[in-house]
Amino acid sequence: MKQFTKRDEEFICENCGNKVEKLGYTSRDHCPKCLCSKHVDKMPGDRSESCHGILRPIKVELSAKKGYVIIYKCDKCGKIRKNKSAEDDDTELLIKLTAKEI
């Protein structure tokens, strides 16, 4: 069973340099501009992953329950991760990634 540790923190995106504000309603874990994240968690919010590569969005799936779900691939270790989108994510980029093949 997954443990969730809430970590709603501001950060500077290592991919595009965007200053990312706290989300406010749940944990902020990716840039709303480029959708990239950082591979820092083994379990959501635990910050125990040693990889620290950039998780790049490779595809987006549409879920009836969760809305847009971003599929990431780590540019350092190659692991695949999934996470739901945030309210302020770039909608055009989300839609573009729904049509992308992995």
TORKEKE-417407 format. One record per residue: residue in three letters; residue number from 1; x, y, z of N, C-alpha, C in turn. Coordinates in pm, whole numbers. Atoms other than C-alpha are relative to their C-alpha. Layout:
<pts>
pt code->ALA	pos->NUM	n.c1->X	n.c2->Y	n.c3->Z	ca.c1->X	ca.c2->Y	ca.c3->Z	c.c1->X	c.c2->Y	c.c3->Z
...
</pts>
This chain:
<pts>
pt code->MET	pos->1	n.c1->82	n.c2->-117	n.c3->0	ca.c1->0	ca.c2->0	ca.c3->0	c.c1->88	c.c2->126	c.c3->0
pt code->LYS	pos->2	n.c1->-80	n.c2->-121	n.c3->11	ca.c1->136	ca.c2->342	ca.c3->-97	c.c1->-28	c.c2->95	c.c3->115
pt code->GLN	pos->3	n.c1->9	n.c2->-106	n.c3->-99	ca.c1->205	ca.c2->601	ca.c3->167	c.c1->9	c.c2->133	c.c3->-75
pt code->PHE	pos->4	n.c1->-3	n.c2->-132	n.c3->62	ca.c1->140	ca.c2->964	ca.c3->70	c.c1->43	c.c2->100	c.c3->105
pt code->THR	pos->5	n.c1->-46	n.c2->-106	n.c3->-87	ca.c1->339	ca.c2->1240	ca.c3->236	c.c1->-20	c.c2->130	c.c3->-73
pt code->LYS	pos->6	n.c1->28	n.c2->-127	n.c3->67	ca.c1->205	ca.c2->1583	ca.c3->150	c.c1->122	c.c2->92	c.c3->7
pt code->ARG	pos->7	n.c1->-112	n.c2->-93	n.c3->11	ca.c1->482	ca.c2->1814	ca.c3->28	c.c1->-36	c.c2->102	c.c3->-108
pt code->ASP	pos->8	n.c1->40	n.c2->-105	n.c3->93	ca.c1->346	ca.c2->2129	ca.c3->-131	c.c1->103	c.c2->112	c.c3->10
pt code->GLU	pos->9	n.c1->-113	n.c2->-92	n.c3->-10	ca.c1->665	ca.c2->2324	ca.c3->-194	c.c1->19	c.c2->79	c.c3->-130
pt code->GLU	pos->10	n.c1->-43	n.c2->-78	n.c3->117	ca.c1->778	ca.c2->2603	ca.c3->-426	c.c1->134	c.c2->-54	c.c3->-46
pt code->PHE	pos->11	n.c1->-130	n.c2->40	n.c3->52	ca.c1->1069	ca.c2->2522	ca.c3->-655	c.c1->24	c.c2->67	c.c3->-135
pt code->ILE	pos->12	n.c1->-37	n.c2->-46	n.c3->133	ca.c1->1254	ca.c2->2631	ca.c3->-968	c.c1->13	c.c2->-124	c.c3->-87
pt code->CYS	pos->13	n.c1->-4	n.c2->116	n.c3->89	ca.c1->1199	ca.c2->2388	ca.c3->-1254	c.c1->139	c.c2->-15	c.c3->-59
pt code->GLU	pos->14	n.c1->-134	n.c2->26	n.c3->54	ca.c1->1531	ca.c2->2230	ca.c3->-1352	c.c1->0	c.c2->-16	c.c3->-151
pt code->ASN	pos->15	n.c1->10	n.c2->15	n.c3->145	ca.c1->1404	ca.c2->2179	ca.c3->-1707	c.c1->-12	c.c2->136	c.c3->-69
pt code->CYS	pos->16	n.c1->27	n.c2->-126	n.c3->72	ca.c1->1270	ca.c2->2525	ca.c3->-1804	c.c1->30	c.c2->125	c.c3->79
pt code->GLY	pos->17	n.c1->-34	n.c2->-116	n.c3->-81	ca.c1->1367	ca.c2->2755	ca.c3->-1516	c.c1->-120	c.c2->75	c.c3->57
pt code->ASN	pos->18	n.c1->121	n.c2->-63	n.c3->-50	ca.c1->1005	ca.c2->2844	ca.c3->-1431	c.c1->-4	c.c2->-6	c.c3->153
pt code->LYS	pos->19	n.c1->22	n.c2->1	n.c3->-145	ca.c1->941	ca.c2->2951	ca.c3->-1069	c.c1->-138	c.c2->-59	c.c3->23
pt code->VAL	pos->20	n.c1->124	n.c2->74	n.c3->-22	ca.c1->673	ca.c2->2706	ca.c3->-956	c.c1->-49	c.c2->27	c.c3->142
pt code->GLU	pos->21	n.c1->61	n.c2->-33	n.c3->-129	ca.c1->441	ca.c2->2819	ca.c3->-676	c.c1->-64	c.c2->-125	c.c3->62
pt code->LYS	pos->22	n.c1->74	n.c2->107	n.c3->-68	ca.c1->276	ca.c2->2595	ca.c3->-416	c.c1->-135	c.c2->-18	c.c3->-68
pt code->LEU	pos->23	n.c1->127	n.c2->30	n.c3->64	ca.c1->-38	ca.c2->2426	ca.c3->-544	c.c1->-118	c.c2->38	c.c3->90
pt code->GLY	pos->24	n.c1->103	n.c2->-43	n.c3->-94	ca.c1->-246	ca.c2->2481	ca.c3->-232	c.c1->-99	c.c2->-107	c.c3->42
pt code->TYR	pos->25	n.c1->101	n.c2->99	n.c3->-36	ca.c1->-485	ca.c2->2185	ca.c3->-246	c.c1->56	c.c2->-142	c.c3->11
pt code->THR	pos->26	n.c1->-69	n.c2->128	n.c3->-16	ca.c1->-240	ca.c2->1894	ca.c3->-269	c.c1->148	c.c2->25	c.c3->-28
pt code->SER	pos->27	n.c1->-144	n.c2->-17	n.c3->20	ca.c1->131	ca.c2->1832	ca.c3->-323	c.c1->34	c.c2->42	c.c3->-143
pt code->ARG	pos->28	n.c1->-52	n.c2->-45	n.c3->129	ca.c1->302	ca.c2->2018	ca.c3->-606	c.c1->121	c.c2->-87	c.c3->-31
pt code->ASP	pos->29	n.c1->-114	n.c2->86	n.c3->31	ca.c1->536	ca.c2->1779	ca.c3->-784	c.c1->52	c.c2->16	c.c3->-143
pt code->HIS	pos->30	n.c1->-51	n.c2->-21	n.c3->136	ca.c1->578	ca.c2->1907	ca.c3->-1140	c.c1->-27	c.c2->143	c.c3->-44
pt code->CYS	pos->31	n.c1->12	n.c2->-134	n.c3->53	ca.c1->609	ca.c2->2226	ca.c3->-1339	c.c1->-127	c.c2->11	c.c3->-86
pt code->PRO	pos->32	n.c1->121	n.c2->-13	n.c3->80	ca.c1->276	ca.c2->2350	ca.c3->-1481	c.c1->27	c.c2->50	c.c3->-143
pt code->LYS	pos->33	n.c1->-35	n.c2->-54	n.c3->132	ca.c1->456	ca.c2->2509	ca.c3->-1778	c.c1->49	c.c2->-109	c.c3->-95
pt code->CYS	pos->34	n.c1->-58	n.c2->104	n.c3->87	ca.c1->661	ca.c2->2215	ca.c3->-1917	c.c1->-39	c.c2->-141	c.c3->43
pt code->LEU	pos->35	n.c1->49	n.c2->126	n.c3->-59	ca.c1->508	ca.c2->1936	ca.c3->-1698	c.c1->111	c.c2->-92	c.c3->52
pt code->CYS	pos->36	n.c1->-110	n.c2->84	n.c3->-50	ca.c1->855	ca.c2->1804	ca.c3->-1599	c.c1->-2	c.c2->-4	c.c3->153
pt code->SER	pos->37	n.c1->-9	n.c2->23	n.c3->-143	ca.c1->916	ca.c2->1668	ca.c3->-1251	c.c1->143	c.c2->-45	c.c3->31
pt code->LYS	pos->38	n.c1->-132	n.c2->50	n.c3->-38	ca.c1->1219	ca.c2->1546	ca.c3->-1057	c.c1->-18	c.c2->-133	c.c3->71
pt code->HIS	pos->39	n.c1->8	n.c2->136	n.c3->-54	ca.c1->1276	ca.c2->1182	ca.c3->-966	c.c1->60	c.c2->-2	c.c3->141
pt code->VAL	pos->40	n.c1->-49	n.c2->-8	n.c3->-138	ca.c1->1304	ca.c2->1227	ca.c3->-588	c.c1->-75	c.c2->-93	c.c3->97
pt code->ASP	pos->41	n.c1->82	n.c2->82	n.c3->-89	ca.c1->1035	ca.c2->996	ca.c3->-444	c.c1->-5	c.c2->-146	c.c3->-42
pt code->LYS	pos->42	n.c1->31	n.c2->141	n.c3->23	ca.c1->1004	ca.c2->621	ca.c3->-409	c.c1->-150	c.c2->-18	c.c3->26
pt code->MET	pos->43	n.c1->142	n.c2->-7	n.c3->-34	ca.c1->664	ca.c2->665	ca.c3->-241	c.c1->-35	c.c2->148	c.c3->-3
pt code->PRO	pos->44	n.c1->34	n.c2->-142	n.c3->14	ca.c1->476	ca.c2->992	ca.c3->-298	c.c1->36	c.c2->85	c.c3->122
pt code->GLY	pos->45	n.c1->-38	n.c2->-96	n.c3->-103	ca.c1->639	ca.c2->1271	ca.c3->-96	c.c1->111	c.c2->-43	c.c3->93
pt code->ASP	pos->46	n.c1->-97	n.c2->47	n.c3->-99	ca.c1->903	ca.c2->1059	ca.c3->81	c.c1->142	c.c2->52	c.c3->-22
pt code->ARG	pos->47	n.c1->-132	n.c2->-57	n.c3->35	ca.c1->1207	ca.c2->1219	ca.c3->-94	c.c1->115	c.c2->-98	c.c3->25
pt code->SER	pos->48	n.c1->-102	n.c2->101	n.c3->-28	ca.c1->1398	ca.c2->890	ca.c3->-58	c.c1->67	c.c2->-58	c.c3->-125
pt code->GLU	pos->49	n.c1->-61	n.c2->49	n.c3->124	ca.c1->1489	ca.c2->830	ca.c3->-426	c.c1->134	c.c2->70	c.c3->-20
pt code->SER	pos->50	n.c1->-134	n.c2->-57	n.c3->19	ca.c1->1861	ca.c2->881	ca.c3->-496	c.c1->28	c.c2->40	c.c3->-144
pt code->CYS	pos->51	n.c1->-24	n.c2->-26	n.c3->141	ca.c1->1829	ca.c2->912	ca.c3->-876	c.c1->11	c.c2->149	c.c3->-33
pt code->HIS	pos->52	n.c1->8	n.c2->-145	n.c3->21	ca.c1->1729	ca.c2->1282	ca.c3->-899	c.c1->8	c.c2->42	c.c3->-146
pt code->GLY	pos->53	n.c1->7	n.c2->-36	n.c3->142	ca.c1->1696	ca.c2->1270	ca.c3->-1279	c.c1->-127	c.c2->80	c.c3->-26
pt code->ILE	pos->54	n.c1->121	n.c2->-73	n.c3->37	ca.c1->1437	ca.c2->1477	ca.c3->-1463	c.c1->-101	c.c2->-98	c.c3->-56
pt code->LEU	pos->55	n.c1->111	n.c2->80	n.c3->51	ca.c1->1104	ca.c2->1303	ca.c3->-1515	c.c1->-68	c.c2->82	c.c3->-108
pt code->ARG	pos->56	n.c1->56	n.c2->-72	n.c3->113	ca.c1->990	ca.c2->1410	ca.c3->-1860	c.c1->-133	c.c2->-63	c.c3->-42
pt code->PRO	pos->57	n.c1->128	n.c2->55	n.c3->43	ca.c1->629	ca.c2->1375	ca.c3->-1974	c.c1->13	c.c2->-63	c.c3->-138
pt code->ILE	pos->58	n.c1->-9	n.c2->68	n.c3->129	ca.c1->607	ca.c2->1119	ca.c3->-2253	c.c1->-138	c.c2->-27	c.c3->-60
pt code->LYS	pos->59	n.c1->136	n.c2->24	n.c3->46	ca.c1->230	ca.c2->1074	ca.c3->-2275	c.c1->-96	c.c2->43	c.c3->110
pt code->VAL	pos->60	n.c1->106	n.c2->-30	n.c3->-97	ca.c1->-94	ca.c2->1174	ca.c3->-2105	c.c1->-119	c.c2->-88	c.c3->-31
pt code->GLU	pos->61	n.c1->121	n.c2->80	n.c3->13	ca.c1->-388	ca.c2->943	ca.c3->-2045	c.c1->-115	c.c2->76	c.c3->64
pt code->LEU	pos->62	n.c1->119	n.c2->-61	n.c3->-58	ca.c1->-741	ca.c2->1058	ca.c3->-1973	c.c1->-72	c.c2->-105	c.c3->83
pt code->SER	pos->63	n.c1->66	n.c2->91	n.c3->-93	ca.c1->-897	ca.c2->891	ca.c3->-1669	c.c1->-133	c.c2->61	c.c3->42
pt code->ALA	pos->64	n.c1->131	n.c2->-48	n.c3->-43	ca.c1->-1267	ca.c2->918	ca.c3->-1582	c.c1->3	c.c2->46	c.c3->146
pt code->LYS	pos->65	n.c1->-9	n.c2->-33	n.c3->-142	ca.c1->-1173	ca.c2->934	ca.c3->-1212	c.c1->97	c.c2->113	c.c3->30
pt code->LYS	pos->66	n.c1->-108	n.c2->-92	n.c3->-35	ca.c1->-850	ca.c2->1136	ca.c3->-1211	c.c1->23	c.c2->112	c.c3->-100
pt code->GLY	pos->67	n.c1->-24	n.c2->-102	n.c3->103	ca.c1->-871	ca.c2->1349	ca.c3->-1525	c.c1->125	c.c2->-36	c.c3->-80
pt code->TYR	pos->68	n.c1->-124	n.c2->25	n.c3->74	ca.c1->-541	ca.c2->1389	ca.c3->-1708	c.c1->103	c.c2->-65	c.c3->93
pt code->VAL	pos->69	n.c1->-106	n.c2->68	n.c3->-74	ca.c1->-273	ca.c2->1145	ca.c3->-1588	c.c1->126	c.c2->6	c.c3->-85
pt code->ILE	pos->70	n.c1->-125	n.c2->-19	n.c3->72	ca.c1->81	ca.c2->1234	ca.c3->-1691	c.c1->89	c.c2->-122	c.c3->21
pt code->ILE	pos->71	n.c1->-93	n.c2->111	n.c3->-8	ca.c1->316	ca.c2->946	ca.c3->-1772	c.c1->139	c.c2->57	c.c3->-26
pt code->TYR	pos->72	n.c1->-135	n.c2->-52	n.c3->5	ca.c1->679	ca.c2->1029	ca.c3->-1709	c.c1->101	c.c2->-111	c.c3->-24
pt code->LYS	pos->73	n.c1->-115	n.c2->90	n.c3->10	ca.c1->1007	ca.c2->866	ca.c3->-1803	c.c1->121	c.c2->78	c.c3->50
pt code->CYS	pos->74	n.c1->-118	n.c2->-65	n.c3->-56	ca.c1->1320	ca.c2->948	ca.c3->-1605	c.c1->113	c.c2->0	c.c3->-103
pt code->ASP	pos->75	n.c1->-108	n.c2->-10	n.c3->99	ca.c1->1599	ca.c2->1076	ca.c3->-1829	c.c1->132	c.c2->-57	c.c3->51
pt code->LYS	pos->76	n.c1->-123	n.c2->56	n.c3->-57	ca.c1->1861	ca.c2->928	ca.c3->-1593	c.c1->-5	c.c2->-153	c.c3->14
pt code->CYS	pos->77	n.c1->7	n.c2->145	n.c3->-27	ca.c1->1740	ca.c2->580	ca.c3->-1491	c.c1->-102	c.c2->-72	c.c3->-88
pt code->GLY	pos->78	n.c1->97	n.c2->61	n.c3->91	ca.c1->1456	ca.c2->521	ca.c3->-1739	c.c1->-130	c.c2->-49	c.c3->62
pt code->LYS	pos->79	n.c1->123	n.c2->46	n.c3->-64	ca.c1->1187	ca.c2->441	ca.c3->-1481	c.c1->-120	c.c2->80	c.c3->-48
pt code->ILE	pos->80	n.c1->127	n.c2->-62	n.c3->38	ca.c1->826	ca.c2->517	ca.c3->-1571	c.c1->-79	c.c2->28	c.c3->126
pt code->ARG	pos->81	n.c1->84	n.c2->-41	n.c3->-112	ca.c1->606	ca.c2->705	ca.c3->-1324	c.c1->-127	c.c2->65	c.c3->-55
pt code->LYS	pos->82	n.c1->125	n.c2->-64	n.c3->38	ca.c1->248	ca.c2->835	ca.c3->-1337	c.c1->-43	c.c2->94	c.c3->111
pt code->ASN	pos->83	n.c1->57	n.c2->-91	n.c3->-97	ca.c1->82	ca.c2->1129	ca.c3->-1168	c.c1->-111	c.c2->81	c.c3->-65
pt code->LYS	pos->84	n.c1->108	n.c2->-78	n.c3->58	ca.c1->-239	ca.c2->1321	ca.c3->-1214	c.c1->43	c.c2->146	c.c3->-18
pt code->SER	pos->85	n.c1->-34	n.c2->-139	n.c3->30	ca.c1->-224	ca.c2->1671	ca.c3->-1356	c.c1->-55	c.c2->92	c.c3->108
pt code->ALA	pos->86	n.c1->46	n.c2->-103	n.c3->-92	ca.c1->-277	ca.c2->1990	ca.c3->-1159	c.c1->-92	c.c2->97	c.c3->-74
pt code->GLU	pos->87	n.c1->97	n.c2->-92	n.c3->60	ca.c1->-545	ca.c2->2254	ca.c3->-1218	c.c1->64	c.c2->106	c.c3->-90
pt code->ASP	pos->88	n.c1->-64	n.c2->-108	n.c3->75	ca.c1->-293	ca.c2->2507	ca.c3->-1352	c.c1->99	c.c2->-49	c.c3->-107
pt code->ASP	pos->89	n.c1->-89	n.c2->53	n.c3->103	ca.c1->-107	ca.c2->2275	ca.c3->-1592	c.c1->-36	c.c2->56	c.c3->-138
pt code->ASP	pos->90	n.c1->19	n.c2->-48	n.c3->137	ca.c1->-62	ca.c2->2386	ca.c3->-1954	c.c1->-94	c.c2->-97	c.c3->-74
pt code->THR	pos->91	n.c1->103	n.c2->85	n.c3->60	ca.c1->-383	ca.c2->2246	ca.c3->-2106	c.c1->36	c.c2->-41	c.c3->-143
pt code->GLU	pos->92	n.c1->-38	n.c2->32	n.c3->139	ca.c1->-255	ca.c2->2265	ca.c3->-2465	c.c1->105	c.c2->-111	c.c3->-4
pt code->LEU	pos->93	n.c1->-103	n.c2->104	n.c3->-5	ca.c1->51	ca.c2->2058	ca.c3->-2373	c.c1->-59	c.c2->-133	c.c3->45
pt code->LEU	pos->94	n.c1->67	n.c2->122	n.c3->-44	ca.c1->-166	ca.c2->1804	ca.c3->-2187	c.c1->-73	c.c2->-66	c.c3->-116
pt code->ILE	pos->95	n.c1->76	n.c2->53	n.c3->114	ca.c1->-391	ca.c2->1765	ca.c3->-2492	c.c1->94	c.c2->-54	c.c3->-107
pt code->LYS	pos->96	n.c1->-98	n.c2->45	n.c3->99	ca.c1->-92	ca.c2->1738	ca.c3->-2727	c.c1->59	c.c2->-135	c.c3->39
pt code->LEU	pos->97	n.c1->-59	n.c2->126	n.c3->-46	ca.c1->54	ca.c2->1459	ca.c3->-2512	c.c1->-98	c.c2->-117	c.c3->4
pt code->THR	pos->98	n.c1->96	n.c2->109	n.c3->3	ca.c1->-272	ca.c2->1261	ca.c3->-2516	c.c1->7	c.c2->-75	c.c3->-133
pt code->ALA	pos->99	n.c1->-8	n.c2->62	n.c3->132	ca.c1->-211	ca.c2->1191	ca.c3->-2885	c.c1->137	c.c2->-62	c.c3->-29
pt code->LYS	pos->100	n.c1->-136	n.c2->50	n.c3->20	ca.c1->157	ca.c2->1098	ca.c3->-2843	c.c1->10	c.c2->-148	c.c3->31
pt code->GLU	pos->101	n.c1->-27	n.c2->142	n.c3->-24	ca.c1->266	ca.c2->737	ca.c3->-2873	c.c1->130	c.c2->-14	c.c3->78
pt code->ILE	pos->102	n.c1->-121	n.c2->23	n.c3->-80	ca.c1->521	ca.c2->607	ca.c3->-2623	c.c1->102	c.c2->-73	c.c3->-85
</pts>
